[in-house]
Amino acid sequence: MDQDQILKDIKNFSKDVRKIILRMSFKAGSASAHVGGALSMTDIISVLFKYKMKNLNKDKERDRFILSKGHACLAYYSALHLIGKISNNELDTFEKDNSNLAGHPVKNPELGIDFSNGSLGMGLSLGIGLSISSKKKKENFNVYVVLGDGECNEGSVWEAAMSAPKFKLNNLNVIVDKNNFQQTGKNFDIMNLDNLSNKWKSFGWDVEEIDGHDIVKLKNYFDKKKDSEKPKLLVANTIKGKGFSFTENNNDWHHAIVTEKLYNEAMKEIK
């Protein structure tokens, strides 16, 4: 396919994800929603689901996705909807009683959700287990894990970070959504992790750092062929709440209510 068309398709997918995040947040009403962290990873998840991950509608052959920062599930649910896994009607049940779409992902293979996640720091260990399984069973799929930079405060992340290079898991791809915030404030103030790229390199990973909203750079990164036996990690520099003037870099939108007025304003912006 023509490269310009591929990029256009990814950008449209990303725009649609943002619209769906808005809609689901608005429909959730007083239940509220984790808007900021979902919007910061929208371009990342769009490149993965629209372009990079293969065989998503097959079983053993499909690439696997794990959302370790489970509170950002609005972006995950939106992508699953756009590839035909979650219906429109199901989307509107988000955060409602008896819904399959809770505020953090709950395992539901029929909807394309392979793992429950919510307690931070668990997803990378799950990804390591999957990557080892892929190699041992010779099933040849790749594993993609999205972590938050605030989530990297968790000791379990660094225990897992030591393990992946030891087992030479070059089928493991981790993306750190580095939006510089966590629930209660700026990462710099709460637990300054300093240079994330250097830290992951020191643990034996193949590391790159780029703008996490630049579709061209994201695509080019995932297009690279690497012969290294190291697991791969991308530090994606993002903006929390990316896409709408009232949410960008505003940590009040970590978890908040989208009113009808704000919803209408945001829809005008995105159009």
N, C-alpha and C positions, 0 to 999 in steps of 0.2 A: 504493500500500500504506500502511496505517496506520503512522505514524511510530514509535509505541511498539513495534510488531511488528518494524520495521526495526532498531531499536536492540537489541531482544532477540535477533534473528537474528545481528547482528554480535557481540554479547557471547558467544553460544553458539559462534560460529565461533572467536572468540579463545580461549575455554576449550578447545575441541577442538585448536587449534594447540598450546597448551601441553602438553596430554596427549600429542600425537604427538611433540613435541620430547623429552619425557621418555622415551617408548618407544624412539625412535630412538637416543637417547644411551645408554640401557641396553643395547640390542641391540648397539651398537658395541663394548661391552666395553672391552678394554684399548687399542683404537684411540683411545678418548677422543673428545670432541666439544666444539665451541665452544658452550657452553650459555648463558653470560651475555649475550652480544650478540644471540643469537637471541631470548631472552626479553624483552629490552628493547624490541625492535621488533615484538613480537607484536600489540599492539593497532593499530599503524600498518598493518601488512600485512593485518590482518583487515578494517579499514575499506576498504582499497584493493580487495582481492580479493572480498570479500563484497558490497560496496556500490558503490564509486566507478567502478572500471574497467569499460569496456563491451566487449561483443562478444568475450569471451575465447575462445570456441570457434569464432570465425571467423578468416579470414586477414588480408587487407589492412585490414579495418575495425577490428580489435581495438586497444585501447589497449595500450601496451608497458610492461613493467616491467624495470628493471635494478637488480640488487642489487650496488651498488658495494662495500659492505663484505661481500665474498663469504664470509668465514668464518661469517657468520650464516645460512648456507644452510639450517639446520634449520627455521627459520621459513618460508622460501621453499618448501622441499620439502613442508612440512605444508600450506601453503595450496594448492599445486598438487594435492596429494592430495584435498583437500576439494572442489575444483572438478572432480575427475574425470580429472586428467591423469596422476597417478602411482598405481599400484595398491598395495594393502596389502603384497603380496609384495615389490614393488620397494622399499618403505620399509624392509623388514627387511634389505635388502642394503647399507644405508648403511655406508660405509667398509670394505666387504668387497672381496676380490679380484674384479676384472672387473665391479664394480658401475657403473651409470650415475650413481650418487649418491655422488660423492666429497665430501671435506671442504670443497671450494669448488666452486661451480657450473661444470659443463662443458657447453658448448653441446649441446643436444639438443632440437630443435624438436618432436619427437614427445611429449616430456614437458613441453613448454611453456617450456623454458629457451632463451632467444634468444641469450644471450651467456655466454661463460666469464668468470669474474671471480675474482680471488684476490690479485693484485698491487694493493695499495691505490692509489687515486687515478685509476683508469682509467675508472670507470663514468660519470662526468659527461661526459667527452669523447664516449663512445659515445652518451649521451643527446642531446648536441648534434647529432651527426651524424644521428641518427634524426629529431630535430625538424626539422632543415633538410630532410631527405628528405620528411617528411610534407607540408611546405609546398610544396616544389617539385613534387611529384607530385600535389598536391591530394588526398591520401588521407585527410586530416582526422582522424587519430588523435592522441591525447595520449600523452605520454611521462612516466613516473614513475620517478624515481631515488632510491634510499635510500643516503645517505652516513652514515658514522660521524663523530662529532666528533673522535675521534683521527685519523681519516683526513684530516681537514682540515689536518693538519701537512704534507701533501704539496703541493709546489709546483704539480704538474699540476692540482690542484683549482682553484687560483687563476688559472692561465692559462685554464682552461675558464670560470671565473666571469666573466672579462673578456669572453669571446667571446659568450656567450649574449645579453646585452643588446644588443650591437652588431647581432646578426642578428634582434633583436626576436622572440625565440622564446617567445611567450606560450602555446605548447602544451607547454612544458617545465615540469614540476613536480618540484621537489627537496625531499626531506624529510631533514633532518639528525637522526639518532637521537642526541641529546645525553645520553648516560648518564654522562659525566664520567670515564670510564676508558678506558685502552687496555691492550695486553697486559702491559706492565711496570709499570703503576701509574696514578696519577691524572694526568689531562691537565694540571691546574693545575701540577703539579710538573715534568712532562716538557717540555711546550711550551704555555705559557699563551696561549691565543688570546683571552683576555679576553671582550669582548662580541661574540659571533658574529653576532647580529642586526645590530648596527651595521656590522660589517665587510661583510656581504653587501649591506646597503643602500648602502654606499659604492661598491660595485661595480655598482650600478644595478639591483638586483633588487627585486621586490615581496615584502617580508618580513613574516611574522607569527611569533609565538612563543606556544606553548600547552603545556599538560600533555599529553604524548604517551601517557598512559594513560587519558585522559578520552574515552570513546567519543563522548559527546554533542558535546564541543568539536571533536573530530576530524571528525565528520560535518558539523557546521556549517561548519567551515573549508572542506571540499571542496565544500559546497553553494553557496558564494558565487560569484556571477557577477561576473567582473572584465573590464572593457573595456580595461584597460591592455595595452600592447604588451610590457611587461616579462615576463621569465621569473619564475616564482613559487618562493619558497623558504619552507618551514616549519621553524622550529627547534622540534623536539619534545623537551621536557624529560622524560627517562625515567629509570628505575632499572635499572641493570644486574642481570640475574637476576630481573626482576620476576615475582612469582607464587608463589615458594616461600621459606619463612623462611630456609633454609640457603644460598640463592643470592643473595638481594637485597643489593645493594651489597657483595658479597663477590667481589673480583677474582680470588680463587683459582679461581672458576668461569668465568674467561675460556675455559679449555680444561681439562677435567677428566673423570674417570671417574664415571659414575653407577652405584653399586653396587646390588645387589638391595635392601639395607636402605634406602638413600636413595630408591630408586624407590618402594618401598612407602609410605614416610613421605610422599613428595610426592603420591602418588596419594590418600592420605587427606586431605591438605590441600586439594587441588583439588576434592574431592567435598564 
